[in-house]
């Protein structure tokens, strides 16, 4: 691996980490901000089109990663109203 490849990988990891940290817990008052930051994360993970246009296929590994982030960024009250037995195993349904 060249230094630039390692640097690019580290930069991408840092961007994803920063994007995740910047996402607030979704509440009834902050949907717009939460949505914009989630879309930013999706762009960094190259899955935006899958979530916004329902085009493409998401890998099992990416789906689990995104579902974990999404559910961790839901206020407890919101999570109990959004996540249920029918969608808890599928980030696209949440």
N, C-alpha and C positions, 0 to 999 in steps of 0.2 A: 504494500500500500504506500502511496505517496503521501507526503505531508499535507498536500492540498485536499486529498480525499479524507484523511483523518480530520483535518480542520473542518471540512464541510459537514462531516458526520457529527462532530462535536457541536458545531453551530446549529444544526438542525435539532439535535437533542436539547440544546439550551433554549431554542425557540419554542419547542413543544412544552418543556418544563415551565417556561415563563407564561405561555398561553394557558396552561392548566391552572397555575397559581392565580392568574388574573380573573378566572371565572368565578363570579360570586355564586353563592347558593341561591337557586331560583326561589323567589318569593312572589306573592301576588303583585308586588310593586315594581319589580325590576326585570320583567320579561324581556324587554327590548335590549337592555344591556347584556343579559345572560345569553340571549339568542345570538347577538353579534359576536360575542366572545366564543361561543360554541362553534359558530361558522368559521371563525379564525382558526380554531383548533382543527376543524375538519379540513381546512385548506392546507394547514401544515402537515396533516397526515395523508393528504392526497385522496380524501374520500368525500369531499364536498358535494360532488355531483350525485353520489349515491344517496345522500341525505336530502339534498334540496330538489333534485329532479327525478329521484328514484331510478337512476340509470347506472348500470354497472353492478359489479359483484364485490362484496366485502369479504375479506378472508375471515376465518373463524377467529384467528388471533387478534386481528384489528377490531372485530365486532366485540369481543370480550373486553379489550382494552377500552374502547369507547363507551361501552355499557357501564363499565366500572367507573369511569370518569363522570359520565352523565348522572348516574344514580348518586354519586358522592357529592354532586353539585346541585342536589335538590333539597330544599328545606324539608324537614320531617313531615310537616303538614301537607306540603305539595306532593311529596313522594307517596304518601298514603292515598292520595287522590288520583295519582297518575300511574304508578306501578302496581300491577295486579298479576294474578296467576296466569293470565293469558299473554302478557307481554314481558314479564320479568326476565325472560331468557333471550330477548331480541331487541337490540338497541334501535333498530329501524321502527319497531312498533311503539317503543317508548316515546 
